[in-house]
Amino acid sequence: MNSTSSASFTPELLRDLRTFATLCEETLAMAAREHQALAGSADYQPFEFARLRKDLLGRLDRLMIGVRRWRGLWQLCSPVERDRFPDVKAAIQMLQDLIVRVLQLDRENQQALRRRGLVPARHVTACAAPPSNYVASLYRRHAAH
């Protein structure tokens, strides 16, 4: 892929990465509100957060289709070409940081739900608790891209 082709899709890539970052920030804010609700002594309203999660997941599914396409195009670029777009690299790094924060907070929320007896342990352990080296391996996989 030549540099003019990567330069031509970079503005759209950045737009979609920023949209994805906005969605990640919304997810983090929702997880933080849920965390506060779980930490408080008031009654926790799980249906409110389930509805918000469902809405976020629907939007995330649609956005991920575009992000996967951009990822493929970005990976076709040579490292030298990618170095010409530090704003894309910065956006990707910011997204990785946001995703890690969301995962950490979600894990804490799942543990709080389990302590309250709202989620059976067998439902949480398999899906919400990735292996302890999961985040580190994610960083290693994407650090070179």
C-alpha positions as CSV (number, residue, x, y, z in Angstrom):
1,M,0.0,0.0,0.0
2,N,1.5,3.4,-0.9
3,S,1.5,6.4,1.4
4,T,-1.2,8.3,-0.6
5,S,-3.7,5.4,0.0
6,S,-2.9,5.3,3.7
7,A,-3.2,9.1,3.9
8,S,-6.5,8.9,2.1
9,F,-8.2,6.7,4.7
10,T,-6.5,8.1,7.8
11,P,-9.0,10.9,8.4
12,E,-11.9,8.4,8.4
13,L,-9.9,6.0,10.6
14,L,-9.3,8.8,13.1
15,R,-13.0,9.7,13.0
16,D,-14.0,6.1,13.8
17,L,-11.3,5.8,16.5
18,R,-12.6,8.9,18.2
19,T,-16.2,7.6,18.0
20,F,-15.0,4.4,19.5
21,A,-13.1,6.3,22.2
22,T,-16.3,8.3,23.0
23,L,-18.2,5.0,23.3
24,C,-15.5,3.6,25.6
25,E,-15.7,6.7,27.7
26,E,-19.5,6.3,28.0
27,T,-18.9,2.7,29.0
28,L,-16.4,3.7,31.6
29,A,-18.7,6.3,33.0
30,M,-21.6,3.8,33.2
31,A,-19.3,1.3,34.9
32,A,-18.2,3.9,37.4
33,R,-21.8,4.8,38.1
34,E,-22.6,1.1,38.6
35,H,-19.5,0.8,40.9
36,Q,-20.8,3.7,43.0
37,A,-24.2,2.2,43.2
38,L,-22.8,-1.2,44.2
39,A,-20.6,0.5,46.8
40,G,-23.5,2.4,48.3
41,S,-25.8,1.2,51.0
42,A,-28.9,1.9,48.9
43,D,-30.7,-0.7,46.9
44,Y,-28.9,-1.5,43.7
45,Q,-31.1,-1.3,40.6
46,P,-29.6,-3.9,38.1
47,F,-32.2,-3.4,35.4
48,E,-31.1,0.2,34.9
49,F,-27.6,-0.9,34.2
50,A,-28.6,-3.9,32.1
51,R,-30.6,-1.5,29.8
52,L,-27.6,0.8,29.5
53,R,-25.3,-2.1,28.8
54,K,-27.6,-3.4,26.1
55,D,-27.7,0.0,24.4
56,L,-23.9,0.3,24.5
57,L,-23.4,-3.2,23.2
58,G,-25.7,-2.6,20.2
59,R,-23.7,0.6,19.3
60,L,-20.4,-1.2,19.9
61,D,-21.3,-4.1,17.6
62,R,-22.0,-1.7,14.8
63,L,-18.9,0.3,15.4
64,M,-16.7,-2.7,15.6
65,I,-17.4,-3.7,12.0
66,G,-15.8,-0.5,10.8
67,V,-12.9,-0.7,13.3
68,R,-12.1,-4.2,12.1
69,R,-12.0,-3.0,8.5
70,W,-9.7,-0.1,9.5
71,R,-7.5,-2.4,11.4
72,G,-6.9,-4.5,8.4
73,L,-6.0,-1.5,6.2
74,W,-3.8,-0.1,8.9
75,Q,-1.9,-3.3,9.3
76,L,-1.3,-3.4,5.5
77,C,0.7,-0.2,5.9
78,S,4.4,-0.4,6.5
79,P,5.8,0.6,9.9
80,V,7.4,3.6,8.2
81,E,4.0,4.7,6.8
82,R,2.3,4.2,10.2
83,D,5.0,6.3,11.8
84,R,3.9,9.2,9.6
85,F,0.6,9.3,11.5
86,P,1.4,9.8,15.2
87,D,-2.2,10.9,15.9
88,V,-3.5,7.4,14.9
89,K,-0.9,5.8,17.2
90,A,-1.9,8.1,20.0
91,A,-5.6,7.3,19.4
92,I,-4.9,3.6,19.5
93,Q,-2.9,3.9,22.7
94,M,-5.7,6.0,24.3
95,L,-8.2,3.3,23.3
96,Q,-6.1,0.6,24.8
97,D,-5.8,2.5,28.1
98,L,-9.6,3.1,28.2
99,I,-10.4,-0.5,27.5
100,V,-8.1,-1.7,30.3
101,R,-9.8,0.7,32.7
102,V,-13.2,-0.5,31.6
103,L,-12.1,-4.1,32.0
104,Q,-10.7,-3.5,35.5
105,L,-13.8,-1.6,36.7
106,D,-16.1,-4.2,35.2
107,R,-14.2,-6.9,37.0
108,E,-14.6,-5.1,40.3
109,N,-18.3,-4.6,39.6
110,Q,-18.7,-8.3,38.9
111,Q,-17.0,-9.2,42.2
112,A,-19.3,-6.7,44.0
113,L,-22.4,-8.3,42.3
114,R,-21.2,-11.7,43.4
115,R,-20.7,-10.5,47.0
116,R,-24.2,-9.2,47.0
117,G,-25.4,-12.5,45.7
118,L,-26.8,-11.0,42.5
119,V,-24.8,-13.2,40.1
120,P,-24.0,-16.9,40.7
121,A,-20.2,-17.4,40.7
122,R,-20.4,-20.0,37.9
123,H,-21.8,-17.3,35.6
124,V,-19.1,-14.7,36.4
125,T,-15.9,-16.7,36.5
126,A,-15.9,-18.0,33.0
127,C,-16.8,-14.8,31.1
128,A,-15.9,-11.8,33.3
129,A,-12.6,-12.9,34.7
130,P,-10.1,-13.1,31.9
131,P,-6.8,-14.9,32.6
132,S,-4.5,-12.8,34.7
133,N,-2.1,-12.2,31.8
134,Y,-4.9,-11.3,29.4
135,V,-4.3,-7.5,29.4
136,A,-0.5,-7.9,29.2
137,S,-0.8,-10.2,26.2
138,L,-3.3,-7.7,24.6
139,Y,-0.7,-5.0,25.0
140,R,2.1,-7.2,23.5
141,R,0.0,-8.2,20.5
142,H,-0.9,-4.6,19.6
143,A,2.2,-2.8,20.7
144,A,3.9,-3.4,17.3
145,H,0.9,-2.3,15.3
